């Protein structure tokens, strides 16, 4: 059998080795938990930024100025019915013009 001082020294070394091993395992678990928490915070921050951008876009929507559109059409002499195909006066209401062909409909 070993003298008591050596046995006590071996026990102290074994105990400290177990303590170091436990510390390493606990530190590793804490590191994993910290990384998980950081990843979750990053996802939450990205979601919050996206929600804030959607809210800002909804608040600052661009809407057409219909009054200006009608005013410009009236200034040009046409109404809102004028297009590139019909011109500023709109389509002709003449029923006899419906049977004729035009450049759009063929030779004419």
Biopython code that builds the backbone (N, CA, C, O; Angstrom):
import numpy as np
from Bio.PDB.StructureBuilder import StructureBuilder

atoms = [
    (1, "UNK", "N", (0.831, -1.169, 0.000)),
    (1, "UNK", "CA", (0.000, 0.000, 0.000)),
    (1, "UNK", "C", (0.881, 1.240, 0.000)),
    (1, "UNK", "O", (2.029, 1.188, 0.442)),
    (2, "UNK", "N", (0.348, 2.358, -0.495)),
    (2, "UNK", "CA", (1.086, 3.617, -0.598)),
    (2, "UNK", "C", (1.051, 4.336, 0.748)),
    (2, "UNK", "O", (0.119, 4.178, 1.536)),
    (3, "UNK", "N", (2.087, 5.122, 0.986)),
    (3, "UNK", "CA", (2.032, 5.951, 2.189)),
    (3, "UNK", "C", (0.863, 6.937, 2.083)),
    (3, "UNK", "O", (0.467, 7.282, 0.969)),
    (4, "UNK", "N", (0.313, 7.387, 3.174)),
    (4, "UNK", "CA", (-0.855, 8.259, 3.148)),
    (4, "UNK", "C", (-0.614, 9.568, 2.420)),
    (4, "UNK", "O", (-1.548, 10.102, 1.823)),
    (5, "UNK", "N", (0.579, 10.102, 2.443)),
    (5, "UNK", "CA", (0.845, 11.376, 1.766)),
    (5, "UNK", "C", (0.736, 11.204, 0.255)),
    (5, "UNK", "O", (0.215, 12.084, -0.430)),
    (6, "UNK", "N", (1.217, 10.094, -0.265)),
    (6, "UNK", "CA", (1.143, 9.841, -1.712)),
    (6, "UNK", "C", (-0.312, 9.604, -2.116)),
    (6, "UNK", "O", (-0.769, 10.112, -3.140)),
    (7, "UNK", "N", (-1.026, 8.841, -1.315)),
    (7, "UNK", "CA", (-2.439, 8.582, -1.611)),
    (7, "UNK", "C", (-3.228, 9.881, -1.600)),
    (7, "UNK", "O", (-4.115, 10.089, -2.428)),
    (8, "UNK", "N", (-2.902, 10.742, -0.664)),
    (8, "UNK", "CA", (-3.577, 12.024, -0.586)),
    (8, "UNK", "C", (-3.232, 12.880, -1.811)),
    (8, "UNK", "O", (-4.099, 13.574, -2.342)),
    (9, "UNK", "N", (-1.975, 12.837, -2.263)),
    (9, "UNK", "CA", (-1.556, 13.577, -3.456)),
    (9, "UNK", "C", (-2.260, 13.063, -4.697)),
    (9, "UNK", "O", (-2.698, 13.853, -5.533)),
    (10, "UNK", "N", (-2.375, 11.763, -4.827)),
    (10, "UNK", "CA", (-3.054, 11.159, -5.984)),
    (10, "UNK", "C", (-4.533, 11.555, -5.960)),
    (10, "UNK", "O", (-5.101, 11.874, -7.005)),
    (11, "UNK", "N", (-5.140, 11.539, -4.817)),
    (11, "UNK", "CA", (-6.549, 11.923, -4.695)),
    (11, "UNK", "C", (-6.734, 13.390, -5.070)),
    (11, "UNK", "O", (-7.722, 13.747, -5.712)),
    (12, "UNK", "N", (-5.790, 14.236, -4.675)),
    (12, "UNK", "CA", (-5.894, 15.660, -4.997)),
    (12, "UNK", "C", (-5.765, 15.878, -6.503)),
    (12, "UNK", "O", (-6.498, 16.678, -7.084)),
    (13, "UNK", "N", (-4.835, 15.165, -7.129)),
    (13, "UNK", "CA", (-4.650, 15.284, -8.583)),
    (13, "UNK", "C", (-5.903, 14.789, -9.304)),
    (13, "UNK", "O", (-6.362, 15.430, -10.249)),
    (14, "UNK", "N", (-6.449, 13.679, -8.879)),
    (14, "UNK", "CA", (-7.650, 13.129, -9.513)),
    (14, "UNK", "C", (-8.825, 14.077, -9.347)),
    (14, "UNK", "O", (-9.599, 14.280, -10.281)),
    (15, "UNK", "N", (-8.959, 14.654, -8.169)),
    (15, "UNK", "CA", (-10.049, 15.587, -7.916)),
    (15, "UNK", "C", (-9.909, 16.835, -8.777)),
    (15, "UNK", "O", (-10.895, 17.324, -9.328)),
    (16, "UNK", "N", (-8.688, 17.352, -8.898)),
    (16, "UNK", "CA", (-8.515, 18.554, -9.723)),
    (16, "UNK", "C", (-8.740, 18.226, -11.194)),
    (16, "UNK", "O", (-9.265, 19.063, -11.929)),
    (17, "UNK", "N", (-8.360, 17.039, -11.640)),
    (17, "UNK", "CA", (-8.597, 16.641, -13.034)),
    (17, "UNK", "C", (-10.097, 16.557, -13.306)),
    (17, "UNK", "O", (-10.569, 16.974, -14.363)),
    (18, "UNK", "N", (-10.827, 16.022, -12.355)),
    (18, "UNK", "CA", (-12.285, 15.964, -12.520)),
    (18, "UNK", "C", (-12.875, 17.366, -12.543)),
    (18, "UNK", "O", (-13.792, 17.650, -13.313)),
    (19, "UNK", "N", (-12.354, 18.227, -11.709)),
    (19, "UNK", "CA", (-12.837, 19.614, -11.672)),
    (19, "UNK", "C", (-12.564, 20.337, -12.979)),
    (19, "UNK", "O", (-13.419, 21.068, -13.480)),
    (20, "UNK", "N", (-11.369, 20.135, -13.535)),
    (20, "UNK", "CA", (-11.030, 20.760, -14.819)),
    (20, "UNK", "C", (-11.917, 20.197, -15.916)),
    (20, "UNK", "O", (-12.409, 20.948, -16.757)),
    (21, "UNK", "N", (-12.126, 18.906, -15.920)),
    (21, "UNK", "CA", (-12.998, 18.281, -16.925)),
    (21, "UNK", "C", (-14.417, 18.814, -16.832)),
    (21, "UNK", "O", (-15.047, 19.099, -17.851)),
    (22, "UNK", "N", (-14.916, 18.946, -15.627)),
    (22, "UNK", "CA", (-16.267, 19.476, -15.441)),
    (22, "UNK", "C", (-16.341, 20.930, -15.889)),
    (22, "UNK", "O", (-17.336, 21.358, -16.473)),
    (23, "UNK", "N", (-15.277, 21.690, -15.609)),
    (23, "UNK", "CA", (-15.251, 23.093, -16.031)),
    (23, "UNK", "C", (-15.261, 23.202, -17.546)),
    (23, "UNK", "O", (-15.947, 24.058, -18.105)),
    (24, "UNK", "N", (-14.511, 22.347, -18.206)),
    (24, "UNK", "CA", (-14.475, 22.358, -19.676)),
    (24, "UNK", "C", (-15.851, 22.013, -20.233)),
    (24, "UNK", "O", (-16.323, 22.654, -21.172)),
    (25, "UNK", "N", (-16.474, 21.028, -19.671)),
    (25, "UNK", "CA", (-17.810, 20.632, -20.150)),
    (25, "UNK", "C", (-18.811, 21.748, -19.894)),
    (25, "UNK", "O", (-19.627, 22.053, -20.763)),
    (26, "UNK", "N", (-18.765, 22.357, -18.725)),
    (26, "UNK", "CA", (-19.695, 23.446, -18.411)),
    (26, "UNK", "C", (-19.427, 24.654, -19.308)),
    (26, "UNK", "O", (-20.362, 25.299, -19.783)),
    (27, "UNK", "N", (-18.147, 24.958, -19.538)),
    (27, "UNK", "CA", (-17.797, 26.076, -20.408)),
    (27, "UNK", "C", (-18.270, 25.841, -21.830)),
    (27, "UNK", "O", (-18.734, 26.770, -22.492)),
    (28, "UNK", "N", (-18.159, 24.614, -22.305)),
    (28, "UNK", "CA", (-18.617, 24.271, -23.652)),
    (28, "UNK", "C", (-20.129, 24.430, -23.752)),
    (28, "UNK", "O", (-20.633, 24.949, -24.748)),
    (29, "UNK", "N", (-20.848, 23.993, -22.740)),
    (29, "UNK", "CA", (-22.305, 24.139, -22.740)),
    (29, "UNK", "C", (-22.700, 25.613, -22.702)),
    (29, "UNK", "O", (-23.639, 26.024, -23.384)),
    (30, "UNK", "N", (-21.990, 26.402, -21.913)),
    (30, "UNK", "CA", (-22.290, 27.829, -21.852)),
    (30, "UNK", "C", (-22.000, 28.501, -23.191)),
    (30, "UNK", "O", (-22.745, 29.384, -23.617)),
    (31, "UNK", "N", (-20.937, 28.092, -23.846)),
    (31, "UNK", "CA", (-20.599, 28.647, -25.160)),
    (31, "UNK", "C", (-21.687, 28.308, -26.182)),
    (31, "UNK", "O", (-22.095, 29.170, -26.961)),
    (32, "UNK", "N", (-22.153, 27.069, -26.182)),
    (32, "UNK", "CA", (-23.237, 26.668, -27.099)),
    (32, "UNK", "C", (-24.500, 27.474, -26.821)),
    (32, "UNK", "O", (-25.161, 27.942, -27.749)),
    (33, "UNK", "N", (-24.836, 27.635, -25.539)),
    (33, "UNK", "CA", (-26.029, 28.402, -25.178)),
    (33, "UNK", "C", (-25.890, 29.861, -25.585)),
    (33, "UNK", "O", (-26.855, 30.471, -26.046)),
    (34, "UNK", "N", (-24.698, 30.424, -25.419)),
    (34, "UNK", "CA", (-24.472, 31.813, -25.802)),
    (34, "UNK", "C", (-24.616, 31.979, -27.321)),
    (34, "UNK", "O", (-25.189, 32.963, -27.790)),
    (35, "UNK", "N", (-24.098, 31.018, -28.080)),
    (35, "UNK", "CA", (-24.215, 31.083, -29.544)),
    (35, "UNK", "C", (-25.676, 30.965, -29.979)),
    (35, "UNK", "O", (-26.113, 31.657, -30.899)),
    (36, "UNK", "N", (-26.422, 30.092, -29.319)),
    (36, "UNK", "CA", (-27.852, 29.954, -29.636)),
    (36, "UNK", "C", (-28.592, 31.248, -29.336)),
    (36, "UNK", "O", (-29.423, 31.692, -30.129)),
    (37, "UNK", "N", (-28.294, 31.846, -28.206)),
    (37, "UNK", "CA", (-28.961, 33.096, -27.825)),
    (37, "UNK", "C", (-28.598, 34.210, -28.803)),
    (37, "UNK", "O", (-29.454, 35.017, -29.167)),
    (38, "UNK", "N", (-27.342, 34.261, -29.228)),
    (38, "UNK", "CA", (-26.926, 35.290, -30.181)),
    (38, "UNK", "C", (-27.626, 35.091, -31.525)),
    (38, "UNK", "O", (-28.066, 36.061, -32.141)),
    (39, "UNK", "N", (-27.732, 33.851, -31.980)),
    (39, "UNK", "CA", (-28.423, 33.570, -33.246)),
    (39, "UNK", "C", (-29.898, 33.954, -33.148)),
    (39, "UNK", "O", (-30.464, 34.497, -34.097)),
    (40, "UNK", "N", (-30.517, 33.673, -32.009)),
    (40, "UNK", "CA", (-31.922, 34.031, -31.822)),
    (40, "UNK", "C", (-32.093, 35.552, -31.820)),
    (40, "UNK", "O", (-33.046, 36.068, -32.404)),
    (41, "UNK", "N", (-31.184, 36.262, -31.172)),
    (41, "UNK", "CA", (-31.252, 37.727, -31.165)),
    (41, "UNK", "C", (-31.094, 38.281, -32.574)),
    (41, "UNK", "O", (-31.764, 39.246, -32.942)),
    (42, "UNK", "N", (-30.212, 37.676, -33.363)),
    (42, "UNK", "CA", (-30.011, 38.123, -34.745)),
    (42, "UNK", "C", (-31.289, 37.923, -35.559)),
    (42, "UNK", "O", (-31.690, 38.806, -36.317)),
    (43, "UNK", "N", (-31.930, 36.758, -35.401)),
    (43, "UNK", "CA", (-33.187, 36.494, -36.129)),
    (43, "UNK", "C", (-34.273, 37.477, -35.695)),
    (43, "UNK", "O", (-35.025, 37.987, -36.525)),
    (44, "UNK", "N", (-34.348, 37.735, -34.397)),
    (44, "UNK", "CA", (-35.347, 38.685, -33.899)),
    (44, "UNK", "C", (-35.098, 40.090, -34.440)),
    (44, "UNK", "O", (-36.038, 40.799, -34.799)),
    (45, "UNK", "N", (-33.826, 40.489, -34.496)),
    (45, "UNK", "CA", (-33.493, 41.815, -35.013)),
    (45, "UNK", "C", (-33.836, 41.923, -36.504)),
    (45, "UNK", "O", (-34.327, 42.959, -36.952)),
    (46, "UNK", "N", (-33.581, 40.867, -37.265)),
    (46, "UNK", "CA", (-33.916, 40.872, -38.694)),
    (46, "UNK", "C", (-35.425, 40.943, -38.895)),
    (46, "UNK", "O", (-35.905, 41.660, -39.774)),
    (47, "UNK", "N", (-36.170, 40.204, -38.085)),
    (47, "UNK", "CA", (-37.640, 40.251, -38.192)),
    (47, "UNK", "C", (-38.171, 41.637, -37.842)),
    (47, "UNK", "O", (-39.076, 42.152, -38.499)),
    (48, "UNK", "N", (-37.601, 42.227, -36.806)),
    (48, "UNK", "CA", (-38.048, 43.565, -36.394)),
    (48, "UNK", "C", (-37.724, 44.596, -37.475)),
    (48, "UNK", "O", (-38.533, 45.484, -37.746)),
    (49, "UNK", "N", (-36.558, 44.484, -38.088)),
    (49, "UNK", "CA", (-36.185, 45.422, -39.152)),
    (49, "UNK", "C", (-37.111, 45.262, -40.357)),
    (49, "UNK", "O", (-37.516, 46.254, -40.963)),
    (50, "UNK", "N", (-37.446, 44.020, -40.705)),
    (50, "UNK", "CA", (-38.352, 43.785, -41.833)),
    (50, "UNK", "C", (-39.745, 44.330, -41.528)),
    (50, "UNK", "O", (-40.384, 44.921, -42.400)),
    (51, "UNK", "N", (-40.217, 44.138, -40.308)),
    (51, "UNK", "CA", (-41.529, 44.662, -39.927)),
    (51, "UNK", "C", (-41.535, 46.185, -39.947)),
    (51, "UNK", "O", (-42.516, 46.801, -40.362)),
    (52, "UNK", "N", (-40.438, 46.793, -39.497)),
    (52, "UNK", "CA", (-40.347, 48.248, -39.505)),
    (52, "UNK", "C", (-40.324, 48.773, -40.942)),
    (52, "UNK", "O", (-40.943, 49.795, -41.237)),
    (53, "UNK", "N", (-39.617, 48.082, -41.834)),
    (53, "UNK", "CA", (-39.573, 48.514, -43.233)),
    (53, "UNK", "C", (-40.951, 48.388, -43.886)),
    (53, "UNK", "O", (-41.360, 49.264, -44.648)),
    (54, "UNK", "N", (-41.670, 47.294, -43.587)),
    (54, "UNK", "CA", (-43.026, 47.134, -44.136)),
    (54, "UNK", "C", (-43.942, 48.246, -43.636)),
    (54, "UNK", "O", (-44.743, 48.786, -44.398)),
    (55, "UNK", "N", (-43.823, 48.585, -42.354)),
    (55, "UNK", "CA", (-44.663, 49.646, -41.792)),
    (55, "UNK", "C", (-44.337, 50.993, -42.428)),
    (55, "UNK", "O", (-45.236, 51.785, -42.710)),
    (56, "UNK", "N", (-43.054, 51.249, -42.651)),
    (56, "UNK", "CA", (-42.655, 52.515, -43.264)),
    (56, "UNK", "C", (-43.135, 52.582, -44.721)),
    (56, "UNK", "O", (-43.604, 53.624, -45.180)),
    (57, "UNK", "N", (-43.014, 51.467, -45.433)),
    (57, "UNK", "CA", (-43.485, 51.441, -46.816)),
    (57, "UNK", "C", (-45.001, 51.629, -46.890)),
    (57, "UNK", "O", (-45.505, 52.293, -47.795)),
    (58, "UNK", "N", (-45.718, 51.047, -45.942)),
    (58, "UNK", "CA", (-47.166, 51.212, -45.930)),
    (58, "UNK", "C", (-47.550, 52.656, -45.623)),
    (58, "UNK", "O", (-48.528, 53.170, -46.167)),
    (59, "UNK", "N", (-46.790, 53.303, -44.762)),
    (59, "UNK", "CA", (-47.099, 54.685, -44.402)),
    (59, "UNK", "C", (-46.734, 55.663, -45.516)),
    (59, "UNK", "O", (-47.345, 56.725, -45.636)),
    (60, "UNK", "N", (-45.750, 55.310, -46.322)),
    (60, "UNK", "CA", (-45.272, 56.222, -47.366)),
    (60, "UNK", "C", (-45.625, 55.748, -48.769)),
    (60, "UNK", "O", (-44.858, 55.958, -49.709)),
    (61, "UNK", "N", (-46.765, 55.118, -48.912)),
    (61, "UNK", "CA", (-47.165, 54.633, -50.235)),
    (61, "UNK", "C", (-47.341, 55.795, -51.192)),
    (61, "UNK", "O", (-47.849, 56.854, -50.823)),
    (62, "UNK", "N", (-46.913, 55.579, -52.425)),
    (62, "UNK", "CA", (-47.110, 56.599, -53.453)),
    (62, "UNK", "C", (-48.474, 56.356, -54.083)),
    (62, "UNK", "O", (-48.818, 55.229, -54.441)),
    (63, "UNK", "N", (-49.229, 57.410, -54.210)),
    (63, "UNK", "CA", (-50.556, 57.322, -54.802)),
    (63, "UNK", "C", (-50.591, 58.249, -56.010)),
    (63, "UNK", "O", (-49.981, 59.318, -55.979)),
    (64, "UNK", "N", (-51.289, 57.864, -57.072)),
    (64, "UNK", "CA", (-51.354, 58.733, -58.239)),
    (64, "UNK", "C", (-52.150, 60.003, -57.934)),
    (64, "UNK", "O", (-53.123, 59.978, -57.180)),
    (65, "UNK", "N", (-51.721, 61.103, -58.530)),
    (65, "UNK", "CA", (-52.416, 62.379, -58.384)),
    (65, "UNK", "C", (-53.449, 62.454, -59.507)),
    (65, "UNK", "O", (-53.162, 62.968, -60.589)),
    (66, "UNK", "N", (-54.644, 61.943, -59.247)),
    (66, "UNK", "CA", (-55.670, 61.850, -60.278)),
    (66, "UNK", "C", (-56.090, 63.232, -60.759)),
    (66, "UNK", "O", (-56.371, 63.417, -61.943)),
    (67, "UNK", "N", (-56.134, 64.181, -59.872)),
    (67, "UNK", "CA", (-56.483, 65.549, -60.271)),
    (67, "UNK", "C", (-55.503, 66.099, -61.293)),
    (67, "UNK", "O", (-55.908, 66.755, -62.253)),
    (68, "UNK", "N", (-54.213, 65.835, -61.092)),
    (68, "UNK", "CA", (-53.202, 66.302, -62.046)),
    (68, "UNK", "C", (-53.327, 65.571, -63.377)),
    (68, "UNK", "O", (-53.102, 66.164, -64.432)),
    (69, "UNK", "N", (-53.679, 64.307, -63.338)),
    (69, "UNK", "CA", (-53.856, 63.538, -64.578)),
    (69, "UNK", "C", (-55.008, 64.117, -65.389)),
    (69, "UNK", "O", (-54.879, 64.325, -66.595)),
    (70, "UNK", "N", (-56.125, 64.374, -64.735)),
    (70, "UNK", "CA", (-57.282, 64.956, -65.442)),
    (70, "UNK", "C", (-56.961, 66.370, -65.937)),
    (70, "UNK", "O", (-57.357, 66.745, -67.041)),
    (71, "UNK", "N", (-56.251, 67.148, -65.131)),
    (71, "UNK", "CA", (-55.905, 68.509, -65.541)),
    (71, "UNK", "C", (-54.999, 68.487, -66.776)),
    (71, "UNK", "O", (-55.174, 69.301, -67.683)),
    (72, "UNK", "N", (-54.048, 67.575, -66.818)),
    (72, "UNK", "CA", (-53.163, 67.474, -67.980)),
    (72, "UNK", "C", (-53.927, 67.017, -69.213)),
    (72, "UNK", "O", (-53.676, 67.511, -70.312)),
    (73, "UNK", "N", (-54.855, 66.082, -69.048)),
    (73, "UNK", "CA", (-55.664, 65.629, -70.177)),
    (73, "UNK", "C", (-56.541, 66.771, -70.688)),
    (73, "UNK", "O", (-56.701, 66.923, -71.899)),
    (74, "UNK", "N", (-57.104, 67.562, -69.803)),
    (74, "UNK", "CA", (-57.942, 68.687, -70.214)),
    (74, "UNK", "C", (-57.087, 69.766, -70.893)),
    (74, "UNK", "O", (-57.530, 70.394, -71.855)),
    (75, "UNK", "N", (-55.887, 69.976, -70.404)),
    (75, "UNK", "CA", (-54.990, 70.959, -71.006)),
    (75, "UNK", "C", (-54.616, 70.563, -72.437)),
    (75, "UNK", "O", (-54.461, 71.429, -73.298)),
    (76, "UNK", "N", (-54.475, 69.290, -72.688)),
    (76, "UNK", "CA", (-54.123, 68.813, -74.027)),
    (76, "UNK", "C", (-55.333, 68.782, -74.958)),
    (76, "UNK", "O", (-55.182, 68.560, -76.159)),
    (77, "UNK", "N", (-56.480, 68.994, -74.436)),
    (77, "UNK", "CA", (-57.678, 69.042, -75.263)),
    (77, "UNK", "C", (-58.456, 67.744, -75.319)),
    (77, "UNK", "O", (-59.466, 67.667, -76.019)),
    (78, "UNK", "N", (-58.036, 66.765, -74.634)),
    (78, "UNK", "CA", (-58.764, 65.493, -74.638)),
    (78, "UNK", "C", (-59.310, 65.209, -73.267)),
    (78, "UNK", "O", (-59.126, 65.989, -72.332)),
    (79, "UNK", "N", (-59.963, 64.118, -73.158)),
    (79, "UNK", "CA", (-60.480, 63.702, -71.860)),
    (79, "UNK", "C", (-59.710, 62.495, -71.394)),
    (79, "UNK", "O", (-58.677, 62.146, -71.967)),
    (80, "UNK", "N", (-60.196, 61.869, -70.379)),
    (80, "UNK", "CA", (-59.502, 60.681, -69.883)),
    (80, "UNK", "C", (-59.613, 59.498, -70.839)),
    (80, "UNK", "O", (-58.947, 58.484, -70.631)),
    (81, "UNK", "N", (-60.453, 59.603, -71.899)),
    (81, "UNK", "CA", (-60.616, 58.495, -72.831)),
    (81, "UNK", "C", (-59.541, 58.495, -73.904)),
    (81, "UNK", "O", (-59.441, 57.518, -74.646)),
    (82, "UNK", "N", (-58.740, 59.530, -74.024)),
    (82, "UNK", "CA", (-57.720, 59.587, -75.062)),
    (82, "UNK", "C", (-56.598, 58.602, -74.795)),
    (82, "UNK", "O", (-56.104, 58.500, -73.672)),
    (83, "UNK", "N", (-56.194, 57.876, -75.832)),
    (83, "UNK", "CA", (-55.070, 56.949, -75.744)),
    (83, "UNK", "C", (-54.172, 57.178, -76.942)),
    (83, "UNK", "O", (-54.457, 58.029, -77.784)),
    (84, "UNK", "N", (-53.118, 56.441, -77.020)),
    (84, "UNK", "CA", (-52.240, 56.557, -78.180)),
    (84, "UNK", "C", (-52.933, 56.060, -79.455)),
    (84, "UNK", "O", (-52.604, 56.515, -80.551)),
    (85, "UNK", "N", (-53.868, 55.149, -79.326)),
    (85, "UNK", "CA", (-54.550, 54.599, -80.494)),
    (85, "UNK", "C", (-55.694, 55.494, -80.967)),
    (85, "UNK", "O", (-55.915, 55.629, -82.171)),
    (86, "UNK", "N", (-56.412, 56.096, -80.044)),
    (86, "UNK", "CA", (-57.582, 56.886, -80.428)),
    (86, "UNK", "C", (-57.292, 58.367, -80.528)),
    (86, "UNK", "O", (-58.060, 59.089, -81.163)),
    (87, "UNK", "N", (-56.234, 58.844, -79.939)),
    (87, "UNK", "CA", (-55.934, 60.268, -79.960)),
    (87, "UNK", "C", (-56.593, 60.982, -78.804)),
    (87, "UNK", "O", (-57.279, 60.358, -77.995)),
    (88, "UNK", "N", (-56.388, 62.307, -78.715)),
    (88, "UNK", "CA", (-56.909, 63.040, -77.563)),
    (88, "UNK", "C", (-58.432, 63.149, -77.537)),
    (88, "UNK", "O", (-59.003, 63.424, -76.482)),
    (89, "UNK", "N", (-59.088, 62.947, -78.642)),
    (89, "UNK", "CA", (-60.545, 63.053, -78.672)),
    (89, "UNK", "C", (-61.255, 61.784, -78.270)),
    (89, "UNK", "O", (-62.477, 61.785, -78.119)),
    (90, "UNK", "N", (-60.525, 60.702, -78.092)),
    (90, "UNK", "CA", (-61.151, 59.438, -77.753)),
    (90, "UNK", "C", (-61.645, 58.727, -79.006)),
    (90, "UNK", "O", (-61.321, 59.140, -80.120)),
    (91, "UNK", "N", (-62.413, 57.681, -78.839)),
    (91, "UNK", "CA", (-62.946, 56.919, -79.978)),
    (91, "UNK", "C", (-64.084, 57.703, -80.627)),
    (91, "UNK", "O", (-64.834, 58.411, -79.955)),
    (92, "UNK", "N", (-64.195, 57.561, -81.954)),
    (92, "UNK", "CA", (-65.288, 58.241, -82.660)),
    (92, "UNK", "C", (-66.604, 57.529, -82.383)),
    (92, "UNK", "O", (-66.676, 56.302, -82.454)),
    (93, "UNK", "N", (-67.616, 58.274, -82.075)),
    (93, "UNK", "CA", (-68.913, 57.646, -81.809)),
    (93, "UNK", "C", (-69.679, 57.333, -83.087)),
    (93, "UNK", "O", (-70.793, 56.816, -83.009)),
    (94, "UNK", "N", (-69.127, 57.626, -84.259)),
    (94, "UNK", "CA", (-69.806, 57.410, -85.541)),
    (94, "UNK", "C", (-69.972, 55.908, -85.782)),
    (94, "UNK", "O", (-68.974, 55.201, -85.917)),
    (95, "UNK", "N", (-71.226, 55.397, -85.839)),
    (95, "UNK", "CA", (-71.428, 53.960, -86.011)),
    (95, "UNK", "C", (-70.945, 53.467, -87.375)),
    (95, "UNK", "O", (-70.579, 52.298, -87.499)),
    (96, "UNK", "N", (-70.934, 54.327, -88.408)),
    (96, "UNK", "CA", (-70.496, 53.866, -89.724)),
    (96, "UNK", "C", (-68.985, 53.626, -89.753)),
    (96, "UNK", "O", (-68.491, 52.927, -90.638)),
    (97, "UNK", "N", (-68.262, 54.187, -88.814)),
    (97, "UNK", "CA", (-66.818, 53.987, -88.784)),
    (97, "UNK", "C", (-66.454, 52.600, -88.266)),
    (97, "UNK", "O", (-65.306, 52.175, -88.397)),
    (98, "UNK", "N", (-67.408, 51.896, -87.684)),
    (98, "UNK", "CA", (-67.112, 50.587, -87.120)),
    (98, "UNK", "C", (-66.888, 49.543, -88.198)),
    (98, "UNK", "O", (-66.147, 48.588, -87.968)),
    (99, "UNK", "N", (-67.491, 49.686, -89.352)),
    (99, "UNK", "CA", (-67.364, 48.684, -90.381)),
    (99, "UNK", "C", (-66.136, 48.896, -91.256)),
    (99, "UNK", "O", (-65.745, 47.984, -91.984)),
    (100, "UNK", "N", (-65.528, 50.050, -91.209)),
    (100, "UNK", "CA", (-64.347, 50.335, -92.024)),
    (100, "UNK", "C", (-63.105, 49.725, -91.394)),
    (100, "UNK", "O", (-63.008, 49.558, -90.178)),
    (101, "UNK", "N", (-62.164, 49.402, -92.266)),
    (101, "UNK", "CA", (-60.892, 48.926, -91.747)),
    (101, "UNK", "C", (-59.936, 50.102, -91.658)),
    (101, "UNK", "O", (-60.088, 51.097, -92.367)),
    (102, "UNK", "N", (-58.989, 49.983, -90.813)),
    (102, "UNK", "CA", (-58.005, 51.032, -90.637)),
    (102, "UNK", "C", (-56.632, 50.393, -90.717)),
    (102, "UNK", "O", (-56.515, 49.199, -90.991)),
    (103, "UNK", "N", (-55.619, 51.162, -90.484)),
    (103, "UNK", "CA", (-54.276, 50.607, -90.470)),
    (103, "UNK", "C", (-54.117, 49.537, -89.399)),
    (103, "UNK", "O", (-53.322, 48.609, -89.543)),
    (104, "UNK", "N", (-54.874, 49.678, -88.338)),
    (104, "UNK", "CA", (-54.808, 48.664, -87.281)),
    (104, "UNK", "C", (-55.523, 47.389, -87.691)),
    (104, "UNK", "O", (-55.107, 46.301, -87.295)),
    (105, "UNK", "N", (-56.574, 47.495, -88.464)),
    (105, "UNK", "CA", (-57.385, 46.332, -88.782)),
    (105, "UNK", "C", (-57.049, 45.698, -90.106)),
    (105, "UNK", "O", (-57.602, 44.641, -90.410)),
    (106, "UNK", "N", (-56.208, 46.249, -90.888)),
    (106, "UNK", "CA", (-55.857, 45.679, -92.182)),
    (106, "UNK", "C", (-55.560, 46.778, -93.167)),
    (106, "UNK", "O", (-55.117, 47.857, -92.773)),
    (107, "UNK", "N", (-55.793, 46.530, -94.441)),
    (107, "UNK", "CA", (-55.505, 47.524, -95.505)),
    (107, "UNK", "C", (-56.605, 48.561, -95.479)),
    (107, "UNK", "O", (-57.791, 48.235, -95.509)),
    (108, "UNK", "N", (-56.200, 49.795, -95.423)),
    (108, "UNK", "CA", (-57.300, 50.659, -95.433)),
    (108, "UNK", "C", (-57.108, 52.054, -95.364)),
    (108, "UNK", "O", (-58.078, 52.812, -95.374)),
]
sb = StructureBuilder()
sb.init_structure("model")
sb.init_model(0)
sb.init_chain("A")
sb.init_seg("    ")
for serial, (resi, resn, name, xyz) in enumerate(atoms, 1):
    if name == "N":
        sb.init_residue(resn, " ", resi, " ")
    sb.init_atom(name, np.array(xyz, "f"), 0.0, 1.0, " ", f" {name:<3s}", serial, name[0])
structure = sb.get_structure()
